[in-house]
Amino acid sequence: MSASGDGLIRTVAWVVDHPGPTASAPLRREERTIGPPGPQELLIEVTACGVCRTDLHLAEGDLAPRTRHCTPGHQIVGRVLHLGAEVQGYAHGDRVGVAWLAGTCGSCRYCRAGRENLCPLSRYTGWDVPGGYARYAVADARYAYRLPEEPPDVELAPLLCAGIIGYRALERAELPPGGRLGIYGFGASAHLTAQLALARGATVHVLTRAEEARRLALELGASSARDGYEAPPEPLDSAILFAPVGDLVPVALSALDRGGTLAVAGIHLSDIPGLDYQRHLFQERTLRSVTANTRADGRAYLAEAARHRPVVHVQRYTMDRADRALADLAADRVTGVAVLVAD
């Protein structure tokens, strides 16, 4: 790494070179020049970056790359190195977080209605703009988050996507107070969302194929943990599908009580098989998708997480092993969440 007085930094970053299975090595490292920040931007030294299944979808080609050789990573924790001339509310050295939503138009009917996650011109960290699989990143200060000095970087990073998206999914699932929640799949986002629901007084049932994940669910307070295709021990008021498996949609709908809601939390989902109206949707069962998040979601979740302090199960990887982290995620060798830390 080398720096110049104008805020330019020459460094090495991971990029998606040729999307495909992790065995084909879709990521490679290349030299990059980063910065200087624009008028409303921050130049950030990355200290930790969570590894998200969305990064895996991008690397493997499930999500079409929007830019050539984009750097993945959208759960960034770091320190401000340089500020754009118009940035307010930040200072050099501040601890800052960067999440999935990187920018919106601010003027469309969705933005004006507080639904900026649906903005047709929305941009995303690690998809439209370079992300955090690097030692440095540039972000729009208006879409970043001021972070407290505690907890440690590796525990904060997963909150910036896994936590925020889980929060929105829980809101979309419309879980009633003291309700019964089913969680399908139990990775990074699910293990944080389960703790959020438990802190709110819910009963949580986890349905997932991985035995180690089922053990973790019970340790965190879930009332039951079964295979994803089994029925929970009682009807559910709400359910969230985190696993990107369309076959589980009718399974989860069948587990809902009358009036229940299933929220599908992933950005990518395999094909959903045919639904039987009487068995899956009748009696006012609802199927909903979850699309990104708003900044209000992010602020609300981070404030709530600061109160209930979720236990974040982390597998650490140094930044130079990002390809290994994605391969482990693809092979279900990650329990909790993988986090890249500065070399």
DOZA-35794 format. One line per 10 residues: number of its first residue (from 1); their letters; for each residue x, y, z of C-alpha. Coordinates in Angstrom, 3 decimals, padded with zeros to 6 digits. Last residue first. Example, Ala and Ser with C-alpha at 12.3 -4.5 7.8 and 13.67 -1.06 7.14 Angstrom:
REM residues 2
2) SA) 013.670,-001.060,007.140 ~ 012.300,-004.500,007.800
REM end
This chain:
REM residues 343
343) DAVLVAVGTV) -004.233,-008.494,007.425 ~ -007.408,-006.567,008.281 ~ -010.287,-008.806,009.296 ~ -012.730,-010.722,007.121 ~ -015.832,-011.987,008.903 ~ -017.655,-015.286,008.430 ~ -021.034,-015.548,010.152 ~ -022.804,-018.080,012.338 ~ -021.652,-021.586,011.521 ~ -019.566,-021.547,008.348
333) RDAALDALAR) -018.695,-024.862,006.646 ~ -021.886,-024.839,004.604 ~ -019.923,-025.573,001.386 ~ -020.721,-022.208,-000.202 ~ -019.796,-020.417,003.012 ~ -016.486,-022.278,003.173 ~ -015.734,-021.319,-000.430 ~ -016.612,-017.681,000.320 ~ -014.246,-017.629,003.318 ~ -011.495,-019.305,001.284
323) DARDMTYRQV) -011.734,-016.604,-001.392 ~ -011.556,-013.919,001.286 ~ -008.290,-015.379,002.582 ~ -006.071,-012.295,002.085 ~ -008.451,-010.292,004.269 ~ -007.724,-012.503,007.259 ~ -010.522,-014.892,008.124 ~ -012.504,-014.995,011.340 ~ -015.456,-017.279,012.059 ~ -017.941,-015.322,014.149
313) HVVPRHRAAE) -020.906,-016.218,016.330 ~ -022.479,-012.889,017.272 ~ -024.257,-012.910,020.640 ~ -026.789,-010.124,020.396 ~ -026.462,-007.039,022.604 ~ -030.121,-006.403,023.693 ~ -029.879,-002.609,023.930 ~ -027.213,-001.920,021.308 ~ -029.074,-004.303,019.002 ~ -032.168,-002.112,019.262
303) ALYARGDART) -030.217,001.009,018.311 ~ -028.494,-000.795,015.443 ~ -031.858,-002.087,014.248 ~ -033.569,001.301,014.255 ~ -030.681,003.058,012.504 ~ -030.488,000.424,009.805 ~ -034.210,000.265,009.233 ~ -034.290,004.075,008.936 ~ -031.536,003.798,006.339 ~ -033.927,001.701,004.299
293) NATVSRLTRE) -033.497,-001.964,003.560 ~ -032.934,-004.443,000.727 ~ -036.064,-006.049,-000.701 ~ -038.023,-008.511,001.432 ~ -040.680,-010.647,-000.231 ~ -044.119,-011.489,001.090 ~ -046.394,-014.549,001.238 ~ -049.599,-014.136,003.260 ~ -051.954,-016.662,004.847 ~ -055.477,-015.327,004.797
283) QFLHRQYDLG) -057.385,-018.539,005.457 ~ -056.306,-019.838,002.017 ~ -052.662,-019.538,001.022 ~ -050.873,-022.895,001.341 ~ -053.427,-025.687,001.637 ~ -056.406,-024.214,-000.197 ~ -054.345,-022.398,-002.832 ~ -052.007,-025.282,-003.598 ~ -048.702,-023.768,-004.579 ~ -046.576,-024.847,-007.532
273) PIDSLHIGAV) -042.860,-025.121,-006.886 ~ -040.787,-022.009,-006.130 ~ -037.676,-021.661,-008.275 ~ -034.386,-020.966,-006.486 ~ -034.211,-017.777,-004.471 ~ -031.887,-014.761,-004.675 ~ -032.036,-011.487,-002.748 ~ -033.008,-013.463,000.344 ~ -035.509,-012.604,003.077 ~ -038.698,-014.395,002.081
263) ALTGGRDLAS) -041.373,-013.295,004.562 ~ -044.127,-015.769,005.481 ~ -047.217,-014.369,007.173 ~ -049.880,-016.025,009.312 ~ -053.616,-015.314,009.173 ~ -054.513,-018.907,009.981 ~ -051.488,-020.754,011.400 ~ -048.421,-021.131,009.271 ~ -046.625,-024.473,008.858 ~ -048.061,-025.085,005.390
253) LAVPVLDGVP) -046.636,-021.743,004.255 ~ -043.195,-022.852,005.435 ~ -043.291,-026.081,003.432 ~ -044.780,-024.289,000.412 ~ -041.815,-021.857,000.435 ~ -039.178,-024.479,001.284 ~ -038.823,-025.702,-002.311 ~ -037.697,-022.168,-003.249 ~ -034.385,-022.645,-001.441 ~ -032.322,-019.518,-000.797
243) AFLIASDLPE) -032.341,-020.276,002.972 ~ -033.470,-017.206,004.905 ~ -037.203,-017.950,004.924 ~ -038.948,-016.039,007.685 ~ -042.073,-017.309,009.410 ~ -045.000,-015.804,011.256 ~ -047.857,-016.894,013.503 ~ -046.600,-020.464,013.414 ~ -048.519,-023.641,014.186 ~ -046.885,-025.867,016.831
233) PPAEYGDRAS) -044.086,-028.449,017.021 ~ -042.549,-027.257,013.728 ~ -043.126,-029.480,010.700 ~ -040.090,-031.121,009.139 ~ -038.608,-030.008,005.804 ~ -036.015,-027.694,007.320 ~ -034.755,-030.265,009.821 ~ -035.574,-029.412,013.403 ~ -034.672,-026.924,016.123 ~ -037.061,-026.205,018.970
223) SAGLELALRR) -037.697,-023.581,021.645 ~ -034.888,-021.379,020.344 ~ -032.793,-019.873,023.133 ~ -029.345,-019.132,021.695 ~ -028.033,-022.570,022.657 ~ -030.998,-024.160,020.868 ~ -030.194,-022.292,017.667 ~ -026.498,-023.203,017.954 ~ -027.370,-026.900,018.146 ~ -029.580,-026.577,015.077
213) AEEARTLVHV) -026.740,-024.844,013.229 ~ -024.428,-027.754,014.063 ~ -027.005,-030.212,012.724 ~ -027.329,-028.392,009.415 ~ -030.645,-028.947,007.626 ~ -032.570,-026.023,009.085 ~ -035.909,-025.324,010.746 ~ -035.700,-023.089,013.817 ~ -038.656,-022.484,016.152 ~ -038.742,-019.201,018.068
203) TAGRALALQA) -041.205,-018.149,020.771 ~ -041.332,-014.368,020.837 ~ -040.657,-011.994,023.740 ~ -039.025,-009.081,021.936 ~ -035.555,-010.248,023.000 ~ -036.437,-013.640,021.482 ~ -037.265,-011.973,018.157 ~ -033.958,-010.089,018.141 ~ -032.062,-013.251,019.088 ~ -033.679,-015.171,016.240
193) TLHASAGFGY) -032.847,-012.330,013.873 ~ -029.154,-012.546,014.741 ~ -028.958,-016.302,014.122 ~ -031.001,-015.908,010.949 ~ -028.801,-013.246,009.388 ~ -025.563,-015.216,009.583 ~ -026.883,-018.707,008.946 ~ -029.886,-020.597,010.224 ~ -032.214,-021.642,007.425 ~ -035.974,-021.490,007.878
183) IGLRGGPPLE) -036.980,-019.444,010.929 ~ -040.432,-020.046,012.417 ~ -041.877,-017.448,014.754 ~ -044.596,-017.970,017.367 ~ -045.982,-014.722,018.762 ~ -045.433,-012.917,022.069 ~ -046.363,-009.639,020.393 ~ -047.501,-010.359,016.811 ~ -044.925,-011.197,014.140 ~ -045.602,-009.054,011.099
173) ARELARYGII) -043.304,-011.032,008.768 ~ -042.291,-007.779,007.079 ~ -040.956,-006.432,010.400 ~ -038.978,-009.624,010.941 ~ -037.594,-009.392,007.418 ~ -036.591,-005.772,008.038 ~ -034.704,-006.740,011.189 ~ -033.079,-009.692,009.448 ~ -031.916,-007.336,006.710 ~ -030.375,-005.039,009.336
163) GACLLPALEV) -028.695,-007.831,011.305 ~ -027.198,-009.787,008.436 ~ -026.381,-006.509,006.698 ~ -024.663,-004.056,009.042 ~ -024.996,-006.294,012.107 ~ -022.401,-008.645,010.654 ~ -019.678,-005.949,010.968 ~ -020.293,-005.150,014.635 ~ -018.993,-008.421,016.068 ~ -015.768,-008.397,014.048
153) DPPEEPLRYA) -015.199,-004.714,014.875 ~ -015.358,-005.239,018.647 ~ -018.427,-004.044,020.624 ~ -018.005,-001.169,021.445 ~ -016.595,002.138,020.187 ~ -020.024,003.208,018.955 ~ -020.741,003.350,015.213 ~ -021.788,006.242,012.991 ~ -023.609,004.776,010.033 ~ -023.015,005.348,006.320
143) YRADAVAYRA) -025.622,006.269,003.713 ~ -025.196,010.069,003.905 ~ -021.421,009.624,004.116 ~ -021.366,008.144,000.611 ~ -018.717,005.446,000.741 ~ -015.099,004.908,-000.348 ~ -013.274,001.747,000.691 ~ -009.829,000.755,001.914 ~ -008.129,-002.483,002.984 ~ -010.149,-004.517,000.526
133) YGGPVDWGTY) -013.061,-006.951,000.448 ~ -015.139,-003.987,001.650 ~ -017.132,-002.896,-001.346 ~ -016.634,-001.252,-004.733 ~ -019.795,000.419,-006.091 ~ -022.691,-001.149,-007.994 ~ -022.468,-004.613,-006.423 ~ -020.212,-004.407,-003.368 ~ -022.200,-001.558,-001.896 ~ -025.554,-001.114,-003.586
123) RSLPCLNERG) -027.184,001.517,-005.762 ~ -030.834,002.578,-005.873 ~ -032.080,004.096,-009.126 ~ -035.442,002.292,-009.153 ~ -035.941,003.266,-005.482 ~ -037.591,000.335,-003.686 ~ -035.311,000.447,-000.609 ~ -036.111,004.165,-000.500 ~ -039.534,003.416,000.892 ~ -039.903,006.539,003.059
113) ARCYRCSGCT) -042.688,007.927,000.860 ~ -040.443,010.495,-000.845 ~ -037.919,007.791,-001.698 ~ -040.631,005.619,-003.235 ~ -042.194,008.488,-005.171 ~ -038.821,009.372,-006.703 ~ -036.711,012.243,-005.321 ~ -033.928,010.834,-003.132 ~ -032.161,009.181,-006.087 ~ -030.766,006.388,-003.924
103) GALWAVGVRD) -027.340,005.436,-002.582 ~ -025.109,002.748,-001.083 ~ -027.680,000.400,000.479 ~ -025.748,-002.729,001.501 ~ -024.040,-001.354,004.637 ~ -021.107,000.865,005.585 ~ -020.156,001.372,009.233 ~ -018.025,004.099,010.781 ~ -015.576,004.566,013.625 ~ -014.388,008.158,013.545
93) GHAYGQVEAG) -010.672,008.679,012.929 ~ -011.012,011.910,010.919 ~ -014.336,013.541,011.678 ~ -017.951,012.890,010.766 ~ -021.213,014.832,011.188 ~ -021.023,016.794,007.951 ~ -019.402,015.915,004.646 ~ -019.306,018.750,002.093 ~ -015.532,018.863,001.441 ~ -015.177,015.084,001.304
83) LHLVRGVIQH) -013.592,013.407,004.312 ~ -010.344,011.433,004.556 ~ -009.168,008.582,006.799 ~ -012.434,007.587,008.498 ~ -012.093,004.340,010.431 ~ -013.563,000.961,009.610 ~ -016.463,-001.450,009.752 ~ -017.884,-002.769,006.507 ~ -020.775,-005.156,005.987 ~ -021.167,-004.648,002.231
73) GPTCHRTRPA) -018.453,-006.752,000.637 ~ -017.682,-007.444,-003.006 ~ -015.080,-005.629,-005.168 ~ -016.393,-005.223,-008.714 ~ -014.275,-006.486,-011.600 ~ -016.658,-005.179,-014.265 ~ -019.740,-003.437,-012.942 ~ -023.308,-004.602,-012.539 ~ -022.384,-008.241,-011.953 ~ -025.304,-010.604,-012.628
63) LDGEALHLDT) -026.527,-012.142,-009.400 ~ -026.567,-015.955,-009.434 ~ -023.116,-015.647,-011.005 ~ -021.028,-017.533,-008.443 ~ -019.223,-014.449,-007.165 ~ -022.417,-012.388,-006.983 ~ -024.419,-015.124,-005.244 ~ -021.496,-015.593,-002.824 ~ -021.415,-011.890,-002.004 ~ -025.175,-012.114,-001.414
53) RCVGCATVEI) -024.437,-014.951,001.025 ~ -022.643,-012.342,003.113 ~ -019.054,-012.163,004.338 ~ -018.684,-009.475,007.006 ~ -015.995,-006.838,006.638 ~ -013.514,-005.773,009.309 ~ -010.844,-003.072,009.779 ~ -011.456,-001.160,006.549 ~ -009.682,002.195,006.269 ~ -012.392,004.533,005.046
43) LLEQPGPPGI) -012.454,007.361,002.505 ~ -015.705,009.192,003.154 ~ -017.936,010.796,000.555 ~ -020.200,013.839,000.140 ~ -017.736,016.047,-001.797 ~ -016.029,013.084,-003.496 ~ -013.444,010.960,-001.719 ~ -009.932,010.681,-003.174 ~ -010.045,007.824,-003.567 ~ -008.838,004.292,-004.308
33) TREERRLPAS) -006.214,003.127,-006.799 ~ -006.395,-000.619,-007.264 ~ -004.025,-003.544,-007.608 ~ -005.710,-006.857,-008.199 ~ -006.712,-009.861,-006.117 ~ -008.798,-012.638,-007.622 ~ -012.264,-013.981,-007.033 ~ -014.079,-016.455,-009.297 ~ -011.718,-019.283,-008.236 ~ -013.292,-022.116,-010.286
23) ATPGPHDVVW) -013.977,-024.115,-007.109 ~ -016.067,-021.162,-005.892 ~ -018.528,-021.867,-008.693 ~ -018.705,-019.143,-011.367 ~ -018.421,-015.420,-011.960 ~ -015.195,-014.384,-013.758 ~ -012.966,-011.778,-012.104 ~ -015.041,-010.806,-009.089 ~ -012.582,-008.489,-007.359 ~ -010.431,-008.620,-004.212
13) AVTRILGDGS) -008.457,-005.468,-003.456 ~ -004.781,-004.465,-003.399 ~ -003.575,-000.919,-002.656 ~ -002.770,002.447,-004.139 ~ -004.299,005.218,-002.055 ~ -005.238,008.632,-003.417 ~ -006.019,011.263,-000.773 ~ -004.188,014.099,-002.554 ~ -001.065,013.757,-000.404 ~ -000.249,010.344,-001.776
3) ASM) -000.551,006.895,-000.249 ~ 001.152,003.540,-000.776 ~ 000.000,000.000,000.000
REM end
